Amino acid sequence: MPIRAALCRTAHPSSRLPPGPRRQRQECRGRNVLKLCETHPGKIDLLVTDVVMPELGGRELAEAALKLRPGLKVVFVSGHTQDVILKEGVQQGAAFLHKPFTPMQLAQKVRDPLDFDAGTAH
C-alpha cells in the first residue's frame, strides 16, 4: 500500500490513534512541508517523512521543521538499509518504520509518540 494511502487510513478513527480530531496534510516536497510549518495557524503534532527524498532529505526536513515547530514529533520511514539511513544522518533511537509496512504498523508507530506526549504511553 502506498504511504499516502496508509497515512489516510491512520486518520480514520478505527485506526486506534489517540482520541481527538484528526486532520492531515500530504506534501510531496520538503520545501512545501516547511512552508506549511511556517503558515499553518494551528498545532502540528506529527511529521512522517521518508529518509531519502529529492531536494531536501528527511533529516534536514525534520531539523528545519523542529526549528519552526518545537515539540513536533517526527517519524522517519525508509526502505533503504540501515547503513544508508545512518549515512543520511538519522540517529539511532529515532522513531523509525522500515518499508514496506502495514497500515496497522504505521498507525502504531505514529501513535507511540502521540501517546507518550499525552502521557498515555503503553
Steps between C-alpha positions, in 0.01 A plus 500: 500500500643843412595709802249774416214249507632357826522848651143569396391186681682606818278807511194277524362446854514122468881509467545509879663842519448703817157660525450843354443669168737410219606707206772407263692671228703325236789677335741339258786746527692593812489870418119483484495339844714781639269757344208325669686509832550875455145585398264249664318684778434195719711245678686234301545190712690263275719490192540171312784526251698275275872498577619532139318759292594727211584861574489479882569180694289382789753590769546851362125538472447386859769734634356800316142413598601465865651849492164632380289270718682405822347190653401357162517119501677337205472148359746401228419233241728336247547192291878548498748299701616605846837628372329733250265627771790572737696661215206733443539611861200341668606425855461157650205505736297739281142393431540291186292262290654283230313464169299312406262521793134438561248772583477357853879521543490862386211578732691355795822681410328839478298427811806434717637857506152650519407279796829577671440871458151462645636303795319183399790287376435130515 
